[in-house]
Amino acid sequence: MADDKRPTLDVEERSERGSRAARRMRRSGLVPGILYGGTDADPVSFKVPARALRNVLVDGSALIDLKVGSASTKPVIVKDQQLHPVREHVMHIDFLEVRLDEKIHAVVGVELEGAEDSPGVKEGGVIDQVTRELNIEALPTDIPERIVADVSALEVATTLTLAEIGAPAGVEFLDDPEETTIATVVVPTEVGETEVEEETELIGEDGEPIAAPEGEEAPEAEGEGGDSGGGDES
């Protein structure tokens, strides 16, 4: 049954198979996909207008009502998606039908907030986001759009772990709370010794300059650049 709070996506069942058919669909503005159901359900191949799919994905809802043809809507989550390597638009998408009364495993993105208030950032540090996705378990209706991590208290050389983040209601984190680093504050490496390095290159181990003084030519090594009166060797 559809829910007014969830986005609805209308798709059309397809019989075309193979990479050539997929390319034709993409040229026509369609995205091929597969709907996977329970253990007793066969996968259903479908095609969906690229713009409609993009609008639903941008909405950010983890749970989508999918309508295949004239069939009733089914609650689904994104199982997998293939992106174009350059343009990053969706080239193929897989949905998984879920039961609303059964908990499932899902992957949710991590979003940082409060970086501008971090003492470490104010001292010249930079927030390095180490973990961008988390594994969770929850009912499909409890899956959040994202996990928000507050980094406003981070100082230089300190880290924020998963153990310091509260899970949303109905959500259980599956990653190791102590071993999963969400973000840290690092200080950019300073590069300012170029002149010293250049000067060092001109001085030998004995402390004497290697290069000749300005305006003079360096003496040629013995046996090089001498008189070539002997002619070429045969």
N, CA, C and O of each residue as an XYZ file, in Angstrom:
936
protein
N       0.852     -1.202      0.000
C       0.000      0.000      0.000
C       0.883      1.245      0.000
O       1.857      1.335      0.746
N       0.524      2.192     -0.844
C       1.334      3.396     -0.984
C       1.180      4.298      0.225
O       0.157      4.268      0.909
N       2.195      5.094      0.481
C       2.202      6.040      1.588
C       2.447      7.416      1.002
O       3.368      7.603      0.207
N       1.615      8.389      1.397
C       1.743      9.738      0.847
C       3.083     10.371      1.187
O       3.525     11.289      0.496
N       3.743      9.889      2.256
C       5.014     10.465      2.656
C       6.180      9.913      1.849
O       7.276     10.474      1.880
N       5.955      8.817      1.125
C       7.029      8.203      0.342
C       6.878      8.564     -1.120
O       5.757      8.701     -1.609
N       7.990      8.722     -1.831
C       7.898      8.983     -3.273
C       7.457      7.730     -4.021
O       7.808      6.612     -3.644
N       6.693      7.927     -5.071
C       6.210      6.819     -5.896
C       6.881      6.871     -7.262
O       7.012      7.936     -7.866
N       7.298      5.718     -7.733
C       7.961      5.621     -9.028
C       7.213      4.625     -9.902
O       7.055      3.461     -9.536
N       6.754      5.092    -11.061
C       6.066      4.231    -12.020
C       7.069      3.720    -13.047
O       7.784      4.502    -13.673
N       7.114      2.403    -13.213
C       8.026      1.802    -14.188
C       7.234      0.854    -15.091
O       6.100      0.481    -14.789
N       7.855      0.481    -16.192
C       7.215     -0.410    -17.165
C       8.030     -1.695    -17.286
O       9.252     -1.661    -17.436
N       7.335     -2.817    -17.218
C       8.025     -4.100    -17.365
C       8.614     -4.190    -18.767
O       8.012     -3.723    -19.734
N       9.777     -4.784    -18.868
C      10.454     -4.890    -20.173
C      10.812     -6.340    -20.469
O      11.065     -7.151    -19.578
N      10.818     -6.622    -21.762
C      11.204     -7.957    -22.213
C      12.577     -7.949    -22.865
O      13.175     -9.003    -23.079
N      13.084     -6.736    -23.188
C      14.388     -6.637    -23.844
C      15.491     -7.089    -22.898
O      15.432     -6.851    -21.692
N      16.491     -7.741    -23.463
C      17.629     -8.225    -22.683
C      18.929     -7.894    -23.422
O      18.928     -7.655    -24.630
N      20.008     -7.884    -22.692
C      21.321     -7.717    -23.301
C      21.805     -6.283    -23.322
O      21.021     -5.347    -23.173
N      23.114     -6.118    -23.510
C      23.748     -4.802    -23.479
C      23.305     -3.922    -24.648
O      23.182     -2.707    -24.497
N      23.063     -4.536    -25.825
C      22.641     -3.733    -26.983
C      21.274     -3.107    -26.727
O      21.059     -1.932    -27.026
N      20.349     -3.890    -26.173
C      19.020     -3.361    -25.861
C      19.119     -2.282    -24.783
O      18.392     -1.289    -24.825
N      20.015     -2.478    -23.820
C      20.191     -1.486    -22.750
C      20.697     -0.163    -23.318
O      20.261      0.905    -22.890
N      21.609     -0.233    -24.272
C      22.119      0.997    -24.888
C      21.014      1.723    -25.640
O      20.942      2.952    -25.601
N      20.147      0.972    -26.328
C      19.040      1.611    -27.041
C      18.102      2.305    -26.059
O      17.624      3.407    -26.327
N      17.842      1.667    -24.931
C      16.968      2.283    -23.941
C      17.561      3.572    -23.402
O      16.856      4.568    -23.244
N      18.867      3.552    -23.117
C      19.504      4.745    -22.570
C      19.471      5.892    -23.581
O      19.283      7.050    -23.209
N      19.654      5.561    -24.861
C      19.584      6.608    -25.886
C      18.186      7.203    -25.971
O      18.016      8.344    -26.401
N      17.187      6.430    -25.562
C      15.795      6.896    -25.586
C      15.396      7.570    -24.279
O      14.231      7.919    -24.089
N      16.349      7.751    -23.388
C      16.058      8.411    -22.126
C      15.496      7.497    -21.063
O      14.870      7.966    -20.113
N      15.710      6.188    -21.206
C      15.215      5.212    -20.244
C      16.371      4.535    -19.520
O      17.474      4.427    -20.055
N      16.109      4.085    -18.312
C      17.112      3.368    -17.517
C      16.598      1.960    -17.259
O      15.498      1.800    -16.729
N      17.371      0.927    -17.623
C      16.950     -0.445    -17.322
C      17.166     -0.767    -15.845
O      18.055     -0.212    -15.200
N      16.339     -1.673    -15.319
C      16.486     -2.053    -13.930
C      15.875     -3.408    -13.651
O      15.237     -4.004    -14.518
N      16.073     -3.895    -12.429
C      15.533     -5.188    -12.002
C      14.954     -5.035    -10.602
O      15.568     -4.420     -9.730
N      13.776     -5.595    -10.397
C      13.157     -5.629     -9.090
C      13.295     -7.031     -8.520
O      12.832     -8.005     -9.113
N      13.939     -7.120     -7.360
C      14.083     -8.395     -6.665
C      13.081     -8.437     -5.513
O      12.893     -7.452     -4.798
N      12.439     -9.602     -5.346
C      11.457     -9.734     -4.283
C      11.909    -10.705     -3.223
O      13.103    -10.827     -2.950
N      10.952    -11.403     -2.619
C      11.274    -12.394     -1.605
C      11.878    -13.637     -2.215
O      12.176    -13.672     -3.408
N      12.058    -14.654     -1.401
C      12.711    -15.881     -1.855
C      11.869    -16.620     -2.897
O      12.413    -17.365     -3.713
N      10.551    -16.422     -2.879
C       9.681    -17.129     -3.808
C       9.332    -16.317     -5.046
O       8.658    -16.821     -5.945
N       9.775    -15.080     -5.104
C       9.423    -14.210     -6.224
C      10.544    -14.175     -7.248
O      11.723    -14.123     -6.898
N      10.162    -14.206     -8.520
C      11.144    -14.093     -9.598
C      11.472    -12.625     -9.831
O      10.599    -11.770     -9.683
N      12.713    -12.318    -10.192
C      13.076    -10.933    -10.496
C      12.257    -10.408    -11.678
O      11.939    -11.148    -12.609
N      11.925     -9.124    -11.620
C      11.151     -8.478    -12.682
C      12.014     -7.410    -13.333
O      12.493     -6.497    -12.660
N      12.211     -7.522    -14.641
C      12.979     -6.513    -15.381
C      12.053     -5.365    -15.774
O      10.914     -5.580    -16.190
N      12.560     -4.148    -15.635
C      11.722     -2.991    -15.963
C      12.577     -1.891    -16.600
O      13.805     -1.967    -16.632
N      11.892     -0.882    -17.095
C      12.563      0.319    -17.605
C      11.812      1.524    -17.063
O      10.596      1.484    -16.878
N      12.551      2.593    -16.813
C      11.969      3.767    -16.178
C      12.580      5.021    -16.801
O      13.777      5.039    -17.087
N      11.781      6.069    -17.016
C      12.343      7.324    -17.536
C      13.445      7.852    -16.617
O      13.275      7.926    -15.400
N      14.559      8.212    -17.214
C      15.718      8.651    -16.438
C      15.388      9.854    -15.554
O      15.858      9.933    -14.419
N      14.596     10.776    -16.057
C      14.275     11.978    -15.283
C      13.438     11.633    -14.053
O      13.681     12.156    -12.966
N      12.449     10.749    -14.227
C      11.604     10.352    -13.102
C      12.432      9.637    -12.037
O      12.244      9.866    -10.842
N      13.339      8.780    -12.469
C      14.203      8.066    -11.525
C      15.097      9.046    -10.779
O      15.267      8.938     -9.565
N      15.666      9.997    -11.501
C      16.558     10.974    -10.874
C      15.810     11.789     -9.815
O      16.347     12.050     -8.738
N      14.583     12.187    -10.119
C      13.806     12.986     -9.164
C      13.528     12.210     -7.877
O      13.572     12.780     -6.787
N      13.243     10.916     -8.000
C      12.968     10.093     -6.815
C      14.235      9.907     -5.992
O      14.193      9.992     -4.765
N      15.365      9.651     -6.657
C      16.615      9.439     -5.927
C      17.081     10.717     -5.243
O      17.609     10.668     -4.132
N      16.890     11.857     -5.893
C      17.293     13.132     -5.309
C      16.447     13.449     -4.079
O      16.901     14.140     -3.167
N      15.217     12.940     -4.059
C      14.335     13.157     -2.923
C      14.970     12.679     -1.624
O      14.717     13.234     -0.555
N      15.806     11.633     -1.728
C      16.568     11.175     -0.574
C      15.899     10.146      0.297
O      16.514      9.669      1.250
N      14.665      9.782      0.012
C      13.970      8.795      0.833
C      14.583      7.417      0.634
O      14.837      6.999     -0.495
N      14.819      6.708      1.746
C      15.384      5.364      1.635
C      14.342      4.363      1.161
O      14.691      3.340      0.573
N      13.069      4.644      1.408
C      11.980      3.741      1.047
C      11.150      4.362     -0.074
O      10.735      5.518      0.013
N      10.917      3.584     -1.121
C      10.208      4.063     -2.312
C       9.043      3.137     -2.608
O       9.147      1.924     -2.426
N       7.926      3.708     -3.069
C       6.797      2.906     -3.537
C       6.953      2.716     -5.044
O       6.882      3.677     -5.810
N       7.165      1.477     -5.456
C       7.388      1.158     -6.869
C       6.127      0.544     -7.460
O       5.529     -0.364     -6.883
N       5.736      1.060     -8.624
C       4.548      0.555     -9.309
C       4.964      0.052    -10.686
O       5.359      0.831    -11.552
N       4.869     -1.254    -10.873
C       5.243     -1.865    -12.155
C       3.985     -2.051    -12.989
O       3.150     -2.904    -12.688
N       3.853     -1.241    -14.047
C       2.671     -1.336    -14.902
C       1.400     -1.054    -14.119
O       1.302     -0.054    -13.409
N       0.414     -1.963    -14.261
C      -0.874     -1.790    -13.592
C      -0.931     -2.498    -12.242
O      -1.965     -2.483    -11.573
N       0.177     -3.117    -11.841
C       0.206     -3.834    -10.565
C       0.164     -2.845     -9.401
O       0.411     -1.652     -9.578
N      -0.145     -3.345     -8.234
C      -0.191     -2.494     -7.050
C       1.231     -2.081     -6.658
O       2.199     -2.738     -7.040
N       1.349     -1.008     -5.907
C       2.660     -0.517     -5.506
C       3.319     -1.465     -4.514
O       2.651     -2.155     -3.744
N       4.648     -1.479     -4.553
C       5.433     -2.318     -3.653
C       6.467     -1.441     -2.952
O       7.128     -0.638     -3.610
N       6.623     -1.573     -1.648
C       7.682     -0.818     -0.955
C       9.043     -1.424     -1.287
O       9.243     -2.627     -1.120
N       9.967     -0.610     -1.750
C      11.284     -1.099     -2.163
C      12.370     -0.168     -1.642
O      12.115      0.981     -1.282
N      13.586     -0.698     -1.614
C      14.775      0.104     -1.355
C      15.750     -0.128     -2.506
O      15.638     -1.117     -3.231
N      16.698      0.778     -2.669
C      17.716      0.607     -3.706
C      18.672     -0.496     -3.281
O      19.293     -0.412     -2.221
N      18.788     -1.516     -4.095
C      19.699     -2.631     -3.807
C      21.078     -2.359     -4.375
O      22.090     -2.655     -3.738
N      21.117     -1.794     -5.575
C      22.392     -1.494     -6.231
C      22.117     -0.565     -7.397
O      21.017     -0.559     -7.950
N      23.104      0.209     -7.765
C      22.972      1.059     -8.946
C      24.328      1.211     -9.625
O      25.370      1.296     -8.975
N      24.279      1.242    -10.941
C      25.495      1.393    -11.748
C      25.517      2.808    -12.295
O      24.577      3.234    -12.967
N      26.592      3.541    -12.008
C      26.712      4.925    -12.440
C      27.672      5.059    -13.613
O      28.619      4.282    -13.740
N      27.430      6.038    -14.461
C      28.347      6.346    -15.547
C      29.667      6.820    -14.942
O      29.650      7.646    -14.029
N      30.807      6.326    -15.419
C      32.099      6.655    -14.798
C      32.466      8.132    -14.857
O      33.250      8.603    -14.033
N      31.917      8.867    -15.808
C      32.258     10.284    -15.945
C      31.082     11.179    -15.575
O      31.214     12.073    -14.738
N      29.943     10.939    -16.193
C      28.776     11.803    -15.956
C      28.055     11.485    -14.655
O      27.316     12.318    -14.130
N      28.270     10.277    -14.132
C      27.725      9.857    -12.849
C      26.198      9.739    -12.831
O      25.606      9.670    -11.754
N      25.549      9.715    -13.998
C      24.116      9.443    -13.979
C      23.892      7.930    -13.920
O      24.786      7.148    -14.243
N      22.687      7.528    -13.502
C      22.387      6.113    -13.302
C      22.223      5.416    -14.652
O      21.444      5.850    -15.500
N      22.974      4.325    -14.834
C      22.882      3.538    -16.058
C      22.064      2.266    -15.853
O      21.505      1.732    -16.811
N      21.990      1.780    -14.627
C      21.214      0.583    -14.310
C      20.924      0.610    -12.813
O      21.765      1.022    -12.014
N      19.726      0.166    -12.444
C      19.371      0.199    -11.030
C      18.640     -1.075    -10.635
O      17.851     -1.624    -11.404
N      18.917     -1.532     -9.422
C      18.246     -2.702     -8.863
C      17.479     -2.263     -7.616
O      18.011     -1.553     -6.763
N      16.223     -2.698     -7.526
C      15.414     -2.451     -6.337
C      15.154     -3.772     -5.621
O      15.151     -4.838     -6.236
N      14.936     -3.683     -4.320
C      14.609     -4.854     -3.518
C      13.300     -4.599     -2.792
O      13.180     -3.647     -2.021
N      12.308     -5.468     -3.047
C      11.039     -5.354     -2.346
C      11.230     -5.773     -0.885
O      11.909     -6.760     -0.603
N      10.638     -5.031      0.026
C      10.814     -5.310      1.453
C       9.452     -5.408      2.141
O       8.441     -4.915      1.642
N       9.464     -6.055      3.293
C       8.291     -6.091      4.149
C       8.437     -5.007      5.205
O       9.502     -4.855      5.803
N       7.389     -4.271      5.429
C       7.467     -3.134      6.336
C       7.552     -3.553      7.797
O       7.890     -2.742      8.659
N       7.245     -4.823      8.079
C       7.277     -5.286      9.471
C       8.501     -6.129      9.782
O       8.561     -6.766     10.834
N       9.481     -6.145      8.880
C      10.708     -6.913      9.095
C      11.929     -6.000      8.979
O      12.051     -5.217      8.037
N      12.830     -6.120      9.957
C      14.050     -5.322      9.910
C      14.967     -5.818      8.791
O      15.021     -7.013      8.502
N      15.670     -4.901      8.179
C      16.599     -5.239      7.097
C      17.920     -4.515      7.328
O      18.002     -3.569      8.112
N      18.946     -4.979      6.629
C      20.238     -4.303      6.642
C      20.262     -3.288      5.503
O      19.764     -3.553      4.409
N      20.835     -2.152      5.769
C      20.919     -1.105      4.747
C      22.199     -0.306      4.945
O      22.811     -0.338      6.013
N      22.591      0.408      3.898
C      23.767      1.285      3.940
C      23.271      2.725      3.836
O      22.528      3.072      2.917
N      23.689      3.554      4.785
C      23.224      4.937      4.845
C      24.431      5.876      4.838
O      25.443      5.605      5.485
N      24.313      6.968      4.107
C      25.394      7.935      4.028
C      25.550      8.744      5.305
O      24.598      8.909      6.068
N      26.768      9.251      5.533
C      27.083     10.067      6.704
C      27.284     11.511      6.273
O      28.001     11.788      5.312
N      26.647     12.429      6.991
C      26.773     13.856      6.696
C      27.321     14.570      7.920
O      26.811     14.391      9.026
N      28.355     15.378      7.730
C      28.962     16.118      8.835
C      28.313     17.491      8.980
O      27.960     18.133      7.991
N      28.161     17.927     10.219
C      27.657     19.275     10.467
C      28.458     19.924     11.587
O      29.004     19.243     12.455
N      28.519     21.246     11.555
C      29.227     21.981     12.594
C      30.710     22.152     12.354
O      31.443     22.526     13.269
N      31.174     21.881     11.124
C      32.613     21.984     10.849
C      33.135     23.399     11.055
O      34.263     23.585     11.511
N      32.315     24.404     10.721
C      32.777     25.787     10.838
C      32.957     26.210     12.291
O      33.650     27.188     12.570
N      32.338     25.482     13.216
C      32.463     25.817     14.637
C      33.555     25.016     15.347
O      33.816     25.235     16.530
N      34.180     24.106     14.639
C      35.200     23.255     15.247
C      36.417     24.075     15.670
O      36.953     24.830     14.858
N      36.874     23.944     16.941
C      38.083     24.656     17.378
C      39.294     24.303     16.516
O      40.138     25.157     16.243
N      39.376     23.047     16.091
C      40.501     22.641     15.255
C      40.519     23.346     13.921
O      41.583     23.714     13.423
N      39.344     23.540     13.333
C      39.253     24.248     12.048
C      39.614     25.725     12.239
O      40.284     26.319     11.394
N      39.168     26.308     13.345
C      39.484     27.717     13.604
C      40.977     27.932     13.803
O      41.483     29.033     13.581
N      41.681     26.890     14.217
C      43.129     26.997     14.401
C      43.901     26.653     13.128
O      45.129     26.577     13.147
N      43.192     26.447     12.036
C      43.853     26.173     10.763
C      43.799     24.736     10.319
O      44.355     24.395      9.275
N      43.135     23.868     11.090
C      43.031     22.472     10.701
C      41.957     22.248      9.651
O      41.192     23.153      9.316
N      41.914     21.040      9.144
C      40.952     20.666      8.106
C      40.237     19.389      8.546
O      40.868     18.446      9.024
N      38.909     19.370      8.378
C      38.130     18.178      8.706
C      38.342     17.116      7.631
O      38.112     17.369      6.448
N      38.775     15.948      8.039
C      38.955     14.819      7.122
C      37.864     13.784      7.446
O      37.892     13.155      8.503
N      36.907     13.618      6.523
C      35.845     12.644      6.743
C      36.340     11.268      6.341
O      36.568     11.006      5.160
N      36.505     10.395      7.308
C      37.076      9.072      7.082
C      36.010      8.078      6.627
O      36.253      7.280      5.722
N      34.847      8.121      7.242
C      33.759      7.190      6.926
C      32.598      7.955      6.310
O      32.107      8.926      6.886
N      32.164      7.514      5.142
C      31.074      8.199      4.434
C      29.788      7.381      4.395
O      28.735      7.907      4.033
N      29.856      6.116      4.759
C      28.673      5.269      4.782
C      28.721      4.356      6.002
O      29.793      3.930      6.432
N      27.552      4.065      6.550
C      27.451      3.182      7.697
C      26.458      2.052      7.411
O      25.479      2.240      6.689
N      26.720      0.899      7.978
C      25.813     -0.239      7.874
C      24.867     -0.214      9.061
O      25.301     -0.101     10.208
N      23.573     -0.320      8.784
C      22.586     -0.264      9.849
C      21.577     -1.398      9.708
O      21.501     -2.060      8.674
N      20.804     -1.605     10.775
C      19.667     -2.518     10.747
C      18.463     -1.769     11.293
O      18.537     -1.137     12.347
N      17.342     -1.846     10.561
C      16.137     -1.132     10.986
C      14.952     -1.611     10.160
O      15.117     -2.253      9.123
N      13.761     -1.290     10.635
C      12.578     -1.494      9.805
C      12.678     -0.557      8.602
O      13.231      0.537      8.722
N      12.155     -0.965      7.450
C      12.235     -0.095      6.269
C      11.697      1.309      6.514
O      12.218      2.279      5.963
N      10.671      1.419      7.327
C      10.087      2.733      7.602
C      10.944      3.571      8.546
O      10.719      4.774      8.673
N      11.924      2.955      9.213
C      12.796      3.683     10.146
C      14.159      4.018      9.549
O      14.976      4.665     10.205
N      14.417      3.587      8.312
C      15.723      3.869      7.703
C      15.840      5.368      7.429
O      15.032      5.912      6.676
N      16.821      6.045      8.019
C      16.959      7.488      7.799
C      17.566      7.804      6.437
O      18.230      6.966      5.827
N      17.330      9.017      5.977
C      17.924      9.449      4.712
C      19.437      9.526      4.842
O      20.167      9.240      3.893
N      19.901      9.916      6.030
C      21.339     10.029      6.283
C      21.576     10.003      7.786
O      20.657     10.217      8.577
N      22.821      9.737      8.167
C      23.246      9.824      9.563
C      24.035     11.126      9.719
O      25.024     11.342      9.018
N      23.604     11.981     10.626
C      24.259     13.279     10.827
C      25.242     13.170     11.989
O      24.893     12.724     13.082
N      26.481     13.588     11.726
C      27.535     13.551     12.745
C      27.978     14.977     13.062
O      28.373     15.719     12.164
N      27.914     15.356     14.326
C      28.291     16.700     14.770
C      29.794     16.748     15.069
O      30.282     16.064     15.969
N      30.512     17.564     14.302
C      31.969     17.669     14.486
C      32.358     19.029     15.068
O      33.526     19.411     15.005
N      31.405     19.759     15.628
C      31.671     21.120     16.104
C      32.609     21.169     17.306
O      33.158     22.227     17.613
N      32.802     20.035     17.994
C      33.679     20.038     19.174
C      35.079     19.511     18.875
O      35.923     19.473     19.770
N      35.340     19.108     17.646
C      36.643     18.507     17.322
C      37.765     19.537     17.374
O      37.647     20.634     16.828
N      38.857     19.163     18.043
C      40.056     19.982     18.082
C      41.119     19.354     17.192
O      40.921     18.265     16.653
N      42.244     20.042     17.040
C      43.321     19.541     16.181
C      43.799     18.182     16.687
O      44.012     17.991     17.884
N      43.964     17.241     15.753
C      44.484     15.897     16.032
C      43.519     15.044     16.863
O      43.931     14.038     17.442
N      42.248     15.431     16.928
C      41.263     14.600     17.625
C      40.353     13.931     16.601
O      40.244     14.386     15.463
N      39.706     12.853     17.014
C      38.844     12.102     16.110
C      37.456     11.910     16.712
O      37.264     11.954     17.928
N      36.496     11.695     15.815
C      35.125     11.376     16.207
C      34.842      9.950     15.768
O      34.929      9.636     14.581
N      34.506      9.091     16.710
C      34.216      7.697     16.384
C      32.713      7.454     16.388
O      31.932      8.285     16.853
N      32.330      6.309     15.867
C      30.918      5.945     15.820
C      30.334      5.834     17.222
O      29.141      6.066     17.419
N      31.166      5.480     18.197
C      30.695      5.335     19.579
C      30.153      6.643     20.141
O      29.371      6.638     21.091
N      30.574      7.774     19.549
C      30.146      9.080     20.043
C      28.905      9.607     19.332
O      28.458     10.721     19.602
N      28.352      8.810     18.426
C      27.167      9.229     17.671
C      25.960      8.433     18.145
O      26.009      7.207     18.238
N      24.894      9.129     18.438
C      23.675      8.456     18.849
C      22.900      7.948     17.648
O      22.699      8.689     16.685
N      22.466      6.713     17.687
C      21.690      6.140     16.588
C      20.269      6.688     16.615
O      19.693      6.842     17.692
N      19.695      6.984     15.461
C      18.298      7.429     15.416
C      17.366      6.363     15.985
O      17.735      5.192     16.064
N      16.188      6.757     16.373
C      15.220      5.826     16.955
C      14.937      4.681     15.989
O      14.668      4.901     14.809
N      15.004      3.457     16.507
C      14.702      2.283     15.697
C      15.850      1.805     14.838
O      15.692      0.857     14.068
N      17.019      2.449     14.953
C      18.174      2.114     14.110
C      19.284      1.517     14.971
O      19.579      2.017     16.057
N      19.889      0.452     14.479
C      21.040     -0.159     15.145
C      22.251     -0.095     14.221
O      22.184     -0.531     13.072
N      23.361      0.450     14.727
C      24.594      0.489     13.953
C      25.227     -0.895     13.958
O      25.298     -1.547     15.000
N      25.686     -1.343     12.793
C      26.300     -2.662     12.678
C      27.821     -2.590     12.646
O      28.484     -3.605     12.857
N      28.388     -1.420     12.389
C      29.840     -1.263     12.365
C      30.383     -1.181     13.790
O      29.666     -0.799     14.715
N      31.656     -1.544     13.960
C      32.304     -1.502     15.275
C      32.346     -0.053     15.776
O      32.986      0.789     15.146
N      31.688      0.251     16.878
C      31.601      1.644     17.331
C      32.947      2.250     17.722
O      33.169      3.443     17.517
N      33.847      1.440     18.282
C      35.137      1.968     18.724
C      36.159      2.040     17.596
O      37.031      2.909     17.599
N      36.055      1.130     16.632
C      37.039      1.059     15.553
C      36.654      1.893     14.329
O      37.483      2.113     13.446
N      35.420      2.352     14.270
C      34.956      3.118     13.106
C      35.161      4.608     13.350
O      34.447      5.218     14.146
N      36.137      5.190     12.661
C      36.410      6.625     12.757
C      35.555      7.368     11.745
O      35.602      7.079     10.549
N      34.782      8.318     12.222
C      33.924      9.102     11.337
C      34.699     10.271     10.726
O      34.665     10.477      9.512
N      35.387     11.024     11.557
C      36.120     12.199     11.066
C      37.242     12.547     12.026
O      37.233     12.152     13.192
N      38.204     13.293     11.515
C      39.326     13.767     12.329
C      39.757     15.134     11.812
O      39.436     15.507     10.684
N      40.482     15.875     12.638
C      40.992     17.186     12.231
C      42.491     17.068     12.009
O      43.231     16.698     12.920
N      42.935     17.381     10.808
C      44.356     17.305     10.475
C      44.874     18.697     10.132
O      44.120     19.571      9.704
N      46.169     18.882     10.328
C      46.806     20.155      9.997
C      47.531     20.000      8.674
O      48.362     19.101      8.541
N      47.244     20.854      7.678
C      47.926     20.742      6.384
C      49.431     20.844      6.536
O      49.925     21.650      7.324
N      50.164     20.033      5.786
C      51.625     20.072      5.810
C      52.118     21.349      5.175
O      51.721     21.693      4.062
N      53.002     22.066      5.894
C      53.533     23.321      5.371
C      54.673     23.045      4.403
O      55.545     22.215      4.661
N      54.646     23.756      3.288
C      55.713     23.641      2.297
C      56.341     25.020      2.157
O      55.754     25.917      1.551
N      57.555     25.191      2.728
C      58.186     26.502      2.663
C      59.685     26.440      2.710
O      60.324     27.433      3.057
N      60.278     25.307      2.373
C      61.719     25.161      2.467
C      62.375     25.009      1.103
O      63.473     24.465      0.984
N      61.686     25.499      0.072
C      62.213     25.355     -1.286
C      63.545     26.068     -1.443
O      64.483     25.537     -2.037
N      63.617     27.314     -0.889
C      64.845     28.087     -1.049
C      66.001     27.399     -0.343
O      67.112     27.384     -0.871
N      65.775     26.833      0.826
C      66.831     26.152      1.564
C      67.316     24.947      0.791
O      68.518     24.688      0.720
N      66.365     24.193      0.199
C      66.745     23.008     -0.554
C      67.578     23.388     -1.768
O      68.559     22.718     -2.090
N      67.175     24.494     -2.460
C      67.925     24.910     -3.637
C      69.344     25.331     -3.243
O      70.305     25.028     -3.950
N      69.466     26.027     -2.120
C      70.794     26.470     -1.682
C      71.647     25.270     -1.305
O      72.844     25.243     -1.590
N      71.041     24.287     -0.671
C      71.777     23.105     -0.252
C      72.325     22.353     -1.445
O      73.415     21.785     -1.373
N      71.586     22.340     -2.537
C      72.026     21.608     -3.727
C      73.294     22.212     -4.319
O      74.007     21.522     -5.047
N      73.601     23.481     -4.031
C      74.760     24.149     -4.615
C      76.002     24.024     -3.746
O      77.056     24.558     -4.095
N      75.894     23.328     -2.620
C      77.016     23.227     -1.692
C      77.428     21.774     -1.552
O      76.583     20.898     -1.369
N      78.717     21.519     -1.638
C      79.218     20.163     -1.520
C      79.335     19.745     -0.073
O      79.035     20.518      0.836
N      79.777     18.508      0.136
C      79.907     17.988      1.489
C      80.965     18.742      2.292
O      80.882     18.814      3.518
N      81.974     19.312      1.592
C      83.031     20.037      2.301
C      82.647     21.478      2.594
O      83.438     22.240      3.150
N      81.400     21.857      2.208
C      80.949     23.213      2.481
C      81.295     24.197      1.395
O      80.906     25.361      1.486
N      82.019     23.772      0.357
C      82.415     24.667     -0.728
C      81.374     24.610     -1.845
O      80.797     23.552     -2.097
N      81.126     25.751     -2.526
C      80.151     25.771     -3.630
C      80.584     24.833     -4.745
O      81.765     24.722     -5.076
N      79.589     24.164     -5.312
C      79.869     23.278     -6.438
C      79.890     24.069     -7.735
O      80.739     23.846     -8.597
N      78.965     24.976     -7.861
C      78.871     25.763     -9.090
C      79.935     26.858     -9.077
O      80.357     27.312     -8.014
N      80.361     27.275    -10.261
C      81.344     28.353    -10.373
C      80.683     29.676    -10.048
O      79.473     29.817    -10.222
N      81.454     30.655     -9.575
C      80.897     31.982     -9.290
C      80.270     32.566    -10.544
O      80.644     32.223    -11.665
N      79.308     33.456    -10.332
C      78.591     34.056    -11.456
C      79.575     34.819    -12.337
O      80.434     35.554    -11.851
N      79.424     34.625    -13.636
C      80.269     35.322    -14.600
C      81.475     34.516    -15.008
O      82.186     34.931    -15.924
N      81.749     33.385    -14.382
C      82.867     32.544    -14.737
C      82.359     31.198    -15.188
O      81.288     30.763    -14.766
N      83.102     30.542    -16.027
C      82.723     29.222    -16.486
C      83.376     28.184    -15.596
O      84.523     28.336    -15.175
N      82.644     27.148    -15.320
C      83.199     26.075    -14.504
C      84.262     25.348    -15.293
O      84.105     25.140    -16.496
N      85.367     24.948    -14.625
C      86.415     24.228    -15.341
C      85.893     22.905    -15.847
O      85.136     22.222    -15.157
N      86.295     22.541    -17.049
C      85.832     21.303    -17.635
C      86.579     20.127    -17.025
O      87.749     20.235    -16.657
N      85.887     19.019    -16.926
C      86.503     17.825    -16.354
C      87.615     17.349    -17.267
O      87.586     17.547    -18.482
N      88.587     16.721    -16.648
C      89.733     16.246    -17.399
C      89.288     15.215    -18.427
O      88.580     14.257    -18.115
N      89.718     15.439    -19.646
C      89.386     14.489    -20.705
C      88.110     14.824    -21.421
O      87.708     14.104    -22.335
N      87.440     15.929    -21.021
C      86.197     16.305    -21.668
C      86.363     17.685    -22.276
O      86.993     18.567    -21.692
N      85.807     17.853    -23.420
C      85.805     19.140    -24.070
C      87.175     19.610    -24.497
O      87.342     20.796    -24.783
N      88.171     18.729    -24.554
C      89.513     19.117    -24.921
C      89.639     19.287    -26.416
O      88.651     19.225    -27.147
N      90.904     19.508    -26.882
C      91.191     19.689    -28.289
C      90.867     18.433    -29.042
O      91.306     17.345    -28.667
N      90.097     18.568    -30.108
C      89.693     17.396    -30.889
C      90.535     17.264    -32.128
O      90.096     16.731    -33.147
N      91.783     17.770    -32.029
C      92.618     17.747    -33.211
C      92.912     16.354    -33.703
O      93.277     16.181    -34.865
N      92.765     15.344    -32.848
C      93.082     13.996    -33.264
C      92.118     13.455    -34.263
O      92.389     12.414    -34.862
N      90.943     14.140    -34.488
C      89.988     13.651    -35.459
C      89.160     12.539    -34.889
O      89.399     12.067    -33.777
N      88.162     12.117    -35.678
C      87.261     11.038    -35.265
C      87.946      9.709    -35.388
O      88.751      9.462    -36.287
N      87.588      8.843    -34.429
C      88.126      7.491    -34.536
C      87.347      6.720    -35.563
O      86.139      6.903    -35.707
N      88.011      5.888    -36.254
C      87.340      5.079    -37.268
C      86.802      3.830    -36.636
O      86.197      3.003    -37.319
